[in-house]
Amino acid sequence: MNISSVVVRVQSGDIDKVLETLRSADFCDYHFHDKSLGKIIVTIDGQGVSEEIAKIKKIQEVPCVISADLMMAYSEDELEKERDHIEMKGPVPPMLNDDTLRAEDIVYQGDLRKKNI
């Protein structure tokens, strides 16, 4: 599952019309707007990037929308891959849990896992 935030830009005079459309839409969730700036914040979700792109295109096709830009994205698949990657790295070097070691005494050699400290 992917979840992304989108900033929708409209002219101030058109914001009420666009808000009505986006609030009732099944392809996004409305969260906030600033009429003076002509900005609306919505989120979209999807099973993958292609579904999210389709939803952004629907937002862009709403009459009076100037632009709809992805601002932040979250992907469960990416998070799980990174967790797996971290787990394969092995344990944290013992020196990083040593409260008696002073930071000034640590000399970085490029890879703490290969350094025998």
Residue frames as a rotation matrix with the C-alpha (Angstrom) as fourth column:
MET 1
0.581 0.814 0.000 0.00
0.814 -0.581 0.000 0.00
0.000 0.000 -1.000 0.00
ASN 2
-0.631 -0.710 0.312 1.27
0.714 -0.689 -0.123 3.46
0.302 0.145 0.942 -0.94
ILE 3
0.554 0.723 -0.413 0.06
0.804 -0.593 0.040 6.69
-0.215 -0.354 -0.910 0.63
SER 4
-0.541 -0.751 0.379 1.03
0.827 -0.557 0.076 10.09
0.154 0.355 0.922 -0.77
SER 5
0.115 0.525 -0.843 0.24
0.503 -0.762 -0.406 13.72
-0.856 -0.378 -0.352 -0.11
VAL 6
-0.276 -0.082 0.958 -0.62
0.941 -0.224 0.252 16.01
0.194 0.971 0.139 -3.02
VAL 7
-0.443 0.138 -0.886 -0.69
0.241 -0.934 -0.265 19.81
-0.864 -0.331 0.380 -3.20
VAL 8
-0.026 0.560 0.828 -3.40
0.999 0.040 0.004 21.00
-0.031 0.828 -0.561 -5.58
ARG 9
-0.776 -0.272 -0.570 -3.08
0.269 -0.959 0.091 24.56
-0.571 -0.083 0.817 -6.94
VAL 10
0.017 0.812 0.583 -6.10
0.991 -0.092 0.098 26.57
0.133 0.576 -0.807 -8.09
GLN 11
-0.623 -0.092 0.777 -6.95
0.117 -0.993 -0.024 30.23
0.773 0.076 0.630 -8.49
SER 12
-0.984 0.174 -0.039 -8.45
0.011 -0.160 -0.987 31.65
-0.178 -0.972 0.156 -5.30
GLY 13
-0.424 0.876 -0.231 -11.77
-0.878 -0.460 -0.133 32.36
-0.222 0.146 0.964 -7.01
ASP 14
0.052 0.415 -0.909 -12.13
-0.675 0.685 0.274 28.71
0.736 0.599 0.315 -8.06
ILE 15
-0.817 -0.570 0.083 -11.21
-0.453 0.548 -0.703 27.07
0.356 -0.612 -0.706 -4.78
ASP 16
-0.361 0.744 0.562 -14.77
-0.704 0.178 -0.687 26.49
-0.612 -0.644 0.460 -3.51
LYS 17
0.565 0.567 -0.599 -15.77
-0.825 0.387 -0.412 24.73
-0.002 0.727 0.687 -6.73
VAL 18
-0.067 -0.697 -0.714 -12.66
-0.503 0.642 -0.579 22.51
0.862 0.321 -0.393 -6.69
LEU 19
-0.796 -0.198 0.573 -13.05
-0.606 0.249 -0.756 21.79
0.007 -0.948 -0.318 -2.96
GLU 20
0.160 0.949 0.272 -16.57
-0.852 0.272 -0.447 20.53
-0.498 -0.160 0.852 -3.54
THR 21
0.608 0.021 -0.794 -15.34
-0.628 0.625 -0.464 18.14
0.486 0.780 0.393 -6.21
LEU 22
-0.358 -0.874 -0.329 -12.34
-0.412 0.464 -0.784 16.86
0.838 -0.145 -0.526 -4.23
ARG 23
-0.609 0.177 0.773 -14.27
-0.771 0.095 -0.629 16.41
-0.185 -0.980 0.079 -0.98
SER 24
0.410 0.862 0.296 -16.80
-0.705 0.506 -0.497 14.17
-0.579 -0.005 0.815 -2.72
ALA 25
0.230 -0.397 -0.888 -14.25
-0.856 0.351 -0.379 12.32
0.462 0.848 -0.259 -4.88
ASP 26
0.964 0.107 0.242 -13.49
-0.208 0.872 0.443 8.64
-0.164 -0.477 0.863 -4.39
PHE 27
0.640 -0.768 0.027 -9.89
0.508 0.397 -0.764 9.02
0.576 0.503 0.644 -5.59
CYS 28
-0.494 -0.817 0.296 -8.52
0.220 -0.447 -0.867 11.30
0.841 -0.364 0.400 -2.84
ASP 29
0.298 0.511 -0.806 -9.08
0.938 0.001 0.348 12.45
0.178 -0.859 -0.479 0.74
TYR 30
0.291 -0.101 0.951 -9.29
0.109 -0.984 -0.138 16.18
0.950 0.144 -0.275 1.49
HIS 31
0.016 -0.351 -0.936 -7.38
0.968 0.239 -0.073 17.52
0.250 -0.905 0.343 4.53
PHE 32
0.016 -0.155 -0.988 -6.73
0.555 -0.820 0.137 21.27
-0.832 -0.551 0.073 4.37
HIS 33
0.197 -0.060 0.979 -6.84
0.919 -0.336 -0.205 24.33
0.341 0.940 -0.011 2.15
ASP 34
-0.334 -0.293 -0.896 -5.65
0.518 -0.851 0.085 27.94
-0.787 -0.436 0.436 2.10
LYS 35
0.573 0.701 0.424 -7.94
0.742 -0.225 -0.631 30.08
-0.347 0.676 -0.650 -0.02
SER 36
0.759 -0.298 -0.578 -5.55
-0.284 -0.952 0.116 33.04
-0.585 0.076 -0.807 -0.07
LEU 37
-0.316 -0.947 -0.058 -2.78
-0.574 0.142 0.806 30.88
-0.755 0.288 -0.589 -1.59
GLY 38
0.382 0.551 -0.742 -5.06
-0.923 0.267 -0.277 28.74
0.046 0.791 0.611 -3.75
LYS 39
-0.627 -0.659 -0.416 -3.66
-0.590 0.750 -0.299 25.53
0.509 0.058 -0.859 -2.28
ILE 40
0.593 0.765 0.253 -5.49
-0.789 0.489 0.372 22.36
0.161 -0.420 0.893 -1.30
ILE 41
-0.607 -0.776 0.170 -3.87
-0.794 0.585 -0.163 19.41
0.027 -0.234 -0.972 0.48
VAL 42
0.653 0.753 -0.076 -5.19
-0.753 0.657 0.034 15.92
0.075 0.035 0.997 -0.26
THR 43
-0.424 -0.740 0.522 -3.87
-0.649 0.650 0.394 12.39
-0.631 -0.172 -0.756 0.13
ILE 44
0.423 0.461 -0.780 -4.12
-0.845 0.511 -0.156 9.50
0.326 0.725 0.606 -2.28
ASP 45
-0.140 -0.491 0.860 -3.47
-0.638 0.709 0.301 5.81
-0.757 -0.507 -0.412 -1.75
GLY 46
0.576 0.310 -0.756 -2.99
-0.796 0.423 -0.433 2.81
0.186 0.852 0.490 -3.97
GLN 47
0.910 -0.214 0.356 -1.59
0.088 0.936 0.340 -0.68
-0.406 -0.278 0.871 -4.26
GLY 48
0.051 -0.929 0.366 1.27
0.918 0.188 0.350 0.64
-0.394 0.318 0.862 -6.37
VAL 49
-0.629 -0.423 -0.652 2.74
0.187 -0.897 0.401 3.65
-0.754 0.130 0.644 -8.11
SER 50
-0.915 0.282 0.289 0.61
0.284 -0.058 0.957 3.17
0.287 0.958 -0.027 -11.24
GLU 51
0.028 0.970 -0.243 -2.61
0.939 0.058 0.339 3.44
0.342 -0.238 -0.909 -9.20
GLU 52
0.066 -0.071 -0.995 -1.34
0.651 -0.753 0.097 6.61
-0.756 -0.654 -0.004 -7.53
ILE 53
-0.897 -0.415 -0.154 -0.38
0.135 -0.587 0.798 8.15
-0.422 0.695 0.582 -10.89
ALA 54
-0.557 0.772 0.307 -3.87
0.630 0.152 0.761 7.41
0.541 0.618 -0.571 -12.19
LYS 55
0.311 0.696 -0.647 -5.36
0.948 -0.277 0.157 9.22
-0.071 -0.662 -0.746 -9.19
ILE 56
-0.353 -0.495 -0.794 -3.08
0.369 -0.853 0.369 12.24
-0.860 -0.163 0.483 -9.61
LYS 57
-0.963 0.017 0.268 -4.18
0.257 -0.235 0.938 12.44
0.079 0.972 0.222 -13.25
LYS 58
-0.075 0.997 -0.022 -7.83
0.893 0.077 0.443 12.43
0.443 0.014 -0.896 -12.13
ILE 59
0.232 0.088 -0.969 -7.08
0.722 -0.683 0.111 15.34
-0.652 -0.725 -0.223 -9.79
GLN 60
-0.715 -0.601 -0.356 -5.30
0.191 -0.659 0.728 17.21
-0.673 0.452 0.586 -12.61
GLU 61
-0.799 0.457 0.391 -8.35
0.472 0.073 0.878 16.71
0.373 0.886 -0.275 -14.84
VAL 62
0.003 0.804 -0.595 -10.71
0.930 -0.221 -0.294 18.39
-0.367 -0.553 -0.748 -12.35
PRO 63
0.342 0.175 0.923 -11.90
0.675 -0.729 -0.112 21.67
0.654 0.662 -0.367 -13.93
CYS 64
0.825 -0.068 0.561 -10.00
-0.241 -0.941 0.240 24.76
0.512 -0.333 -0.792 -12.67
VAL 65
0.760 -0.650 0.020 -7.06
0.287 0.363 0.887 22.76
-0.583 -0.668 0.462 -11.25
ILE 66
0.698 -0.612 -0.373 -3.80
-0.716 -0.584 -0.383 24.42
0.017 0.534 -0.845 -12.27
SER 67
-0.213 -0.790 -0.575 -1.54
-0.566 0.579 -0.586 21.67
0.796 0.201 -0.571 -10.94
ALA 68
0.885 0.324 0.335 -1.46
-0.463 0.527 0.713 18.65
0.055 -0.786 0.616 -8.64
ASP 69
0.114 -0.963 -0.244 2.00
-0.569 0.138 -0.810 17.75
0.814 0.231 -0.532 -7.38
LEU 70
0.683 -0.002 -0.730 3.13
0.430 0.809 0.400 14.82
0.590 -0.587 0.554 -5.25
MET 71
0.489 -0.488 0.723 4.84
-0.668 -0.743 -0.049 16.13
0.561 -0.458 -0.689 -2.13
MET 72
-0.441 -0.600 0.667 5.53
-0.881 0.431 -0.195 13.11
-0.170 -0.674 -0.719 0.07
ALA 73
0.328 0.516 -0.791 5.12
-0.658 0.726 0.202 9.39
0.678 0.454 0.577 -0.45
TYR 74
-0.235 -0.316 0.919 5.11
-0.860 0.507 -0.046 6.34
-0.452 -0.801 -0.392 1.81
SER 75
0.221 0.251 -0.942 5.42
-0.728 0.685 0.012 2.79
0.649 0.684 0.334 0.53
GLU 76
0.689 0.094 0.718 5.01
-0.624 0.581 0.523 -0.28
-0.368 -0.809 0.459 2.76
ASP 77
0.938 -0.344 0.054 7.00
0.321 0.794 -0.516 -2.38
0.134 0.502 0.855 0.26
GLU 78
0.290 -0.871 0.398 9.99
-0.084 -0.437 -0.895 -0.04
0.953 0.226 -0.200 0.47
LEU 79
0.257 -0.139 0.956 9.83
-0.940 -0.265 0.214 -0.05
0.224 -0.954 -0.199 4.26
GLU 80
0.876 0.117 0.467 9.78
-0.269 0.924 0.273 -3.86
-0.400 -0.365 0.841 4.39
LYS 81
0.753 -0.656 0.047 12.70
0.375 0.370 -0.850 -4.13
0.540 0.658 0.525 1.94
GLU 82
0.111 -0.725 0.679 14.73
-0.474 -0.639 -0.605 -1.70
0.873 -0.255 -0.415 4.06
ARG 83
0.501 0.116 0.857 13.90
-0.851 0.242 0.465 -3.63
-0.154 -0.963 0.220 7.25
ASP 84
0.974 -0.151 0.168 15.07
0.179 0.970 -0.166 -6.84
-0.138 0.192 0.972 5.59
HIS 85
0.491 -0.828 0.271 18.25
0.167 -0.216 -0.962 -5.10
0.855 0.517 0.032 4.42
ILE 86
0.146 -0.405 0.903 18.99
-0.838 -0.535 -0.104 -3.83
0.525 -0.741 -0.417 7.93
GLU 87
0.736 0.198 0.647 18.37
-0.575 0.687 0.443 -7.26
-0.357 -0.699 0.620 9.49
MET 88
0.906 -0.424 0.021 20.83
0.358 0.737 -0.574 -8.91
0.227 0.527 0.819 7.06
LYS 89
0.414 -0.786 0.458 23.57
-0.389 -0.608 -0.692 -6.53
0.823 0.108 -0.558 8.16
GLY 90
-0.095 -0.446 -0.890 23.98
0.622 0.671 -0.403 -8.30
0.777 -0.592 0.214 11.48
PRO 91
0.509 0.326 -0.796 24.26
0.860 -0.225 0.458 -6.97
-0.030 -0.918 -0.395 15.02
VAL 92
0.888 -0.211 0.408 25.35
-0.181 -0.977 -0.112 -3.49
0.422 0.026 -0.906 16.01
PRO 93
-0.033 -0.968 -0.248 29.09
0.224 0.234 -0.946 -3.35
0.974 -0.087 0.209 16.77
PRO 94
0.297 0.181 -0.938 29.58
0.909 0.246 0.335 -3.64
0.291 -0.952 -0.092 20.58
MET 95
-0.706 -0.666 -0.241 31.52
0.708 -0.675 -0.209 -0.37
-0.024 -0.318 0.948 20.75
LEU 96
-0.613 0.522 0.593 28.37
-0.024 -0.763 0.646 1.56
0.789 0.382 0.480 19.78
ASN 97
0.549 0.818 -0.170 26.68
0.119 0.125 0.985 0.34
0.827 -0.561 -0.029 22.97
ASP 98
-0.073 -0.690 -0.721 29.68
0.935 0.204 -0.290 1.07
0.347 -0.695 0.630 25.20
ASP 99
0.845 0.505 0.175 28.73
0.401 -0.815 0.417 3.99
0.353 -0.283 -0.892 27.49
THR 100
0.585 -0.686 -0.432 32.32
0.369 -0.249 0.895 4.33
-0.722 -0.683 0.108 28.72
LEU 101
-0.239 -0.670 0.703 33.72
0.946 0.002 0.323 5.07
-0.218 0.742 0.634 25.26
ARG 102
-0.007 0.170 -0.985 34.12
0.121 -0.978 -0.169 8.78
-0.993 -0.121 -0.014 24.56
ALA 103
0.853 0.429 0.297 33.08
0.348 -0.042 -0.937 10.03
-0.389 0.902 -0.185 21.11
GLU 104
0.691 -0.646 -0.324 36.39
-0.702 -0.707 -0.089 11.93
-0.172 0.289 -0.942 20.80
ASP 105
-0.192 -0.817 0.543 38.28
-0.614 0.532 0.583 8.62
-0.766 -0.221 -0.604 21.03
ILE 106
0.435 0.423 0.795 36.49
0.330 0.746 -0.578 7.00
-0.838 0.513 0.185 18.09
VAL 107
-0.482 -0.585 -0.652 38.47
-0.535 -0.393 0.748 6.94
-0.694 0.710 -0.124 14.86
TYR 108
0.607 0.787 0.110 36.27
-0.330 0.375 -0.866 6.13
-0.723 0.490 0.487 11.87
GLN 109
-0.501 -0.841 0.205 37.94
-0.231 0.359 0.904 3.75
-0.834 0.406 -0.374 9.44
GLY 110
-0.679 0.263 -0.686 35.20
-0.730 -0.135 0.670 3.60
0.084 0.955 0.284 6.81
ASP 111
0.129 0.738 -0.662 33.42
-0.401 0.650 0.645 0.45
0.907 0.183 0.380 8.02
LEU 112
-0.075 -0.130 0.989 32.85
-0.995 -0.059 -0.083 -0.34
0.069 -0.990 -0.125 11.67
ARG 113
0.855 0.468 0.222 31.88
-0.483 0.876 0.013 -3.94
-0.188 -0.119 0.975 10.89
LYS 114
0.746 -0.628 -0.223 35.32
0.276 0.595 -0.754 -4.74
0.606 0.501 0.617 9.45
LYS 115
-0.042 -0.762 0.646 37.23
-0.511 -0.539 -0.669 -2.86
0.859 -0.358 -0.367 12.13
ASN 116
0.241 0.042 -0.970 38.30
0.636 0.747 0.191 -4.93
0.733 -0.663 0.154 15.13
ILE 117
-0.047 -0.191 0.980 37.93
-0.435 -0.880 -0.193 -2.53
0.899 -0.435 -0.042 18.04
